[in-house]
Amino acid sequence: MDRSEPTSEPGIAERAIDTASDVSRTIGEVSAGLRVATGRLSDAIKYARRPGQPLGVMSAIARESPLCSLFVAFLLGIAVARRR
């Protein structure tokens, strides 16, 4: 009888499981990084919306004269689009 000895190389199933666990670990690390970045961005936006800060001032101006603010935003959009 010819018996084949077991090979030391992993089979397709083992490689697929290893690859899936590596991908899962990578996705977990990326999502954790995104959560940290989102938290930092949220904190920065909260800070910038306080009275006297840039977003707070822009919000106040937009509340006082929304059509003027829309017009200025439109003109800035045209200026940026023409540069490209």
Secondary structure, DSSP 8 states (H G I E B T S, - for coil): -------SS--HHHHHHHHHHHHHHHHHHHHHHHHHHHHHHHHHHHHHTSTTSHHHHHHHHHHH-HHHHHHHHHHHHHHHHHH-
